[in-house]
Every structure is written in structure tokens, then in C-alpha cells.
Amino acid sequence: MIDLYYWPTPNGHKITIALEEMKLDYALKPVNIGKGDQFKPEFLAFSPNNRMPAIIDHDTPDGQPQSVFESGAILLYLAEKTGQFIPDDARGKIAVYEWLMWQMGGFGPMLGQAHHFNFYAPEKIPYSMDRYSNEANRLYGVLDRQLADHEYITGTYSIADMATFPWTHTYERQKVDIEAYPHVKRWRQLMNDRPAVKAALSAGKEMREDLAKLNKDEWSKLFGTKTKDK
């Protein structure tokens, strides 16, 4: 059994997709990021960056629980644990590493900023909105060119797809016209049609909440700013 410390966000969805695809037993352990659960000492003990997701794997070779934080590290850990969704050959493995790091270093952070400044930010700042929306569109273009010649990101379905896909859910809020990226649109449908992905996206759906309803203290804990006036 794997304990998944989770909230239904793109980074959380990465791990539920992997666990469902790998057919691993897991238990959801809610980390309510609006309420500040990510700052509790018991969570920081194994996730020191105060971010979810994190896992504790109770089924290990030495019989001792293994904790892993950071979504990319968790995906690599699970792929190596199961021998699934990462190629055996060196070149194939390198391609998955490259695109996983691309998602971790750019696609996720930049799309997250575009979403925030276009949708959540209480003050609409044109410079920030344009800066991150433009970068989001550049990154969708990178992905679209890669998918023009590949069914999945690196050819065969891998943890790179699992990492990238959840960040495309809110493309409208990122100011991205998905019709401009036909290969991404095709790939998104391919991903949405996978039974394990459907199950993963519904995991913990009862946890979802309207972030607009957060009070000032909760907003500050989640976004690191006190500018929300209610």
C-alpha cells in the first residue's frame, strides 16, 4: 500500500494517473492546501518543501517505509519500482528524462503562472498576464511540434505524458487557443480516453473547492500573498 498525500491539482493528478496506470494500491491522504495542511510539522517531516504530492511506500525491499516528495521524483520512483512506463533502452530512457524535466522546469511552472495571473490574481497586471501567456503558448508550440511525429510525447506512453497532461486541463485560463495546437489537441483526447486517466482524475473529487471562497488567511497560505481583501 502506498499513502498518497494529495490534493486535486495538476501535480496531484500526475501521481494518481501513475498509480492507476501501474495498478498499485494506494490510499489518499488529503493535504488541504487552502487550509494550510502543507505547513503542518507532520507533513514537513517527509515533504520539506511544504508542497504536495508526496508518498510513503510501505512495500519496499527492506521492509522499511520509503517517503518521496516532488512529483517528478515520485514518477521516477514508481516507474523504477514497477518497471513500467519508462523504456529499458538507454536512448528511450533519456528521452523520457528530458521531457519529464521539461515539464518540471518549464511547462508546469509557466502554465501555473499564466493561470494565476489571468484568473486568480486580484489585481490584473497586463505585463504579467502577457509575459506568462506568451510563454505558455511558446511551450504549447514546443509540445505540438514534438507530438507531430509521435503518438505520445516520446513515442510510447510514459511518465512524461502523465506529468504533462494534467497541466493542459485549464488551457483557456492560460490564454491558449487549443485549436492552434492540433497535435496537442489530438494527444489530449488520447489521454482523456484512457480508463486509468479517467479514474485518476476522479480520485478525490469530493476534495475540490472554489478557491475564490478562501478567506484572507487561507489565500495567503496558498498563494503567499496578502493582497486578497476578503
C-alpha positions in Angstrom: 0.0 0.0 0.0 1.2 3.5 -0.9 0.0 6.5 1.1 -0.5 9.4 -1.3 -0.5 12.8 0.3 -2.7 14.7 -2.2 -4.9 17.5 -3.3 -6.7 17.5 -6.7 -4.3 19.8 -8.6 -2.2 19.1 -11.7 0.7 17.9 -9.7 -1.6 15.7 -7.6 -3.2 14.3 -10.7 0.2 13.2 -12.1 0.6 10.7 -9.3 -3.0 9.4 -9.3 -2.6 8.8 -13.1 0.7 6.8 -12.5 -0.8 4.8 -9.6 -3.9 3.9 -11.6 -1.9 3.0 -14.8 0.5 0.9 -12.7 -2.4 -0.8 -10.8 -0.8 0.0 -7.5 -2.9 0.0 -4.3 -2.9 3.5 -2.7 -4.7 5.5 -0.1 -5.4 9.2 -0.5 -4.3 11.3 2.4 -5.8 14.8 1.9 -3.5 17.8 2.2 -5.8 20.7 2.1 -3.6 23.4 0.6 -6.2 26.1 1.2 -6.3 25.3 4.9 -2.5 25.2 5.2 -2.1 21.5 5.8 1.1 21.6 3.8 2.8 23.5 6.6 2.0 21.1 9.4 5.1 19.6 11.1 4.0 16.0 10.5 3.8 16.7 6.7 7.0 18.7 6.6 8.8 15.7 8.2 8.8 14.0 4.8 7.9 16.8 2.4 10.3 19.6 3.5 9.4 21.9 0.6 5.8 22.2 2.0 4.3 21.1 -1.3 2.2 18.1 -2.1 2.1 15.5 -3.6 4.3 13.2 -1.5 4.1 9.5 -1.0 5.1 6.9 1.7 5.6 3.4 0.2 5.1 0.7 2.7 6.0 -2.1 0.3 9.8 -1.9 -0.1 12.6 -4.4 -0.5 14.0 -3.8 3.0 10.6 -3.6 4.7 11.1 0.0 5.8 8.7 2.7 4.6 10.1 4.9 1.9 9.0 8.5 1.5 9.3 10.5 -1.7 8.5 14.2 -2.3 8.4 16.2 -5.6 6.1 14.9 -8.3 8.8 14.2 -10.8 10.8 12.2 -8.3 7.7 10.2 -7.4 7.0 9.4 -11.0 10.6 8.2 -11.5 10.4 6.2 -8.3 7.2 4.5 -9.3 8.4 3.7 -12.8 11.6 2.1 -11.5 9.7 0.3 -8.8 7.3 -1.3 -11.3 9.4 -1.4 -14.4 6.5 0.3 -16.2 6.1 3.4 -18.4 9.8 4.1 -18.9 11.9 2.4 -21.6 14.5 -0.2 -20.9 16.9 1.1 -23.6 19.3 4.0 -22.8 18.1 6.3 -25.6 14.5 5.8 -24.8 15.1 6.4 -21.1 17.0 9.6 -21.8 14.1 10.9 -23.9 11.7 10.3 -21.1 14.1 12.1 -18.6 14.4 15.0 -21.0 10.6 15.6 -21.4 9.9 14.9 -17.7 12.5 17.6 -16.8 11.0 19.9 -19.5 7.6 19.6 -17.8 9.0 20.1 -14.3 11.2 23.0 -15.2 9.0 24.9 -17.6 5.6 23.6 -18.8 4.2 23.3 -15.3 5.6 26.4 -13.6 4.9 28.7 -16.6 1.4 27.5 -17.2 0.8 27.8 -13.4 1.8 31.4 -13.5 -0.3 32.1 -16.6 -3.3 30.6 -14.9 -2.7 32.6 -11.7 -2.2 36.0 -13.3 -5.0 35.6 -15.8 -7.6 34.0 -13.4 -6.8 34.2 -9.7 -4.7 37.4 -9.2 -6.9 40.0 -7.6 -5.0 42.8 -9.5 -4.9 42.3 -13.3 -1.4 43.2 -14.3 -1.1 43.3 -18.2 2.7 42.8 -18.2 2.4 39.6 -16.1 -0.6 38.3 -18.0 1.2 38.8 -21.3 4.5 37.5 -20.1 3.2 34.2 -18.9 0.5 33.7 -21.5 3.1 34.2 -24.2 5.4 31.7 -22.6 2.6 29.2 -22.2 1.9 29.5 -25.9 5.5 29.0 -26.8 5.6 25.9 -24.7 2.4 24.5 -26.3 4.2 25.1 -29.6 7.2 23.0 -28.4 4.9 20.2 -27.4 2.8 20.4 -30.6 6.0 20.0 -32.7 7.1 17.0 -30.7 3.6 15.4 -31.0 3.5 15.9 -34.7 5.7 12.9 -35.2 4.9 10.9 -32.0 1.7 9.3 -30.8 2.7 10.1 -27.3 5.4 12.5 -26.2 8.4 10.2 -26.6 6.7 7.7 -28.9 5.4 5.2 -26.4 3.2 6.1 -23.4 5.4 7.1 -20.5 5.6 9.0 -17.2 6.4 12.1 -19.4 2.8 12.0 -20.7 1.5 11.5 -17.1 3.5 14.6 -15.9 2.5 16.9 -18.8 -1.2 16.1 -19.4 -2.8 17.5 -16.2 -1.3 20.9 -16.9 -3.3 21.2 -20.1 -6.7 21.0 -18.4 -7.1 24.7 -17.9 -5.7 25.9 -21.2 -8.4 28.5 -21.5 -7.3 30.2 -18.3 -3.8 30.2 -19.6 -5.0 32.1 -22.7 -4.2 29.3 -25.0 -6.2 28.6 -28.1 -6.0 24.8 -28.3 -7.1 24.8 -31.9 -3.8 26.4 -32.7 -2.1 23.2 -31.5 -3.8 20.3 -33.3 -1.3 17.7 -32.3 -1.7 18.6 -28.6 -5.5 18.5 -29.1 -5.3 15.0 -30.6 -3.0 13.8 -27.8 -5.2 15.3 -25.1 -8.1 13.3 -26.4 -6.0 10.2 -26.5 -5.1 10.8 -22.8 -8.7 11.6 -21.8 -9.9 8.3 -23.3 -7.6 6.1 -21.2 -9.7 4.4 -18.4 -6.9 4.8 -15.9 -6.7 8.5 -16.6 -10.4 8.9 -16.1 -10.2 7.1 -12.8 -7.2 9.1 -11.7 -8.9 12.5 -12.5 -12.0 11.5 -10.4 -9.9 10.5 -7.4 -10.6 12.8 -4.5 -13.1 14.8 -6.5 -15.0 15.5 -3.3 -12.0 17.5 -2.1 -12.3 20.1 -4.8 -13.3 23.5 -3.7 -13.8 27.0 -5.1 -10.6 28.9 -4.3 -12.5 32.2 -4.7 -14.2 31.3 -1.4 -11.0 31.2 0.6 -10.7 33.8 3.4 -7.8 36.2 3.5 -5.6 34.0 5.8 -6.2 30.9 3.6 -5.5 32.9 0.5 -2.2 34.0 2.0 -1.2 30.4 2.9 -2.0 29.1 -0.6 -0.6 31.9 -2.8 2.0 33.5 -0.4 0.4 37.0 -0.7 -1.9 39.1 1.4 -3.4 41.1 -1.4 -6.8 39.4 -1.4 -9.1 41.8 0.5 -11.7 39.4 1.8 
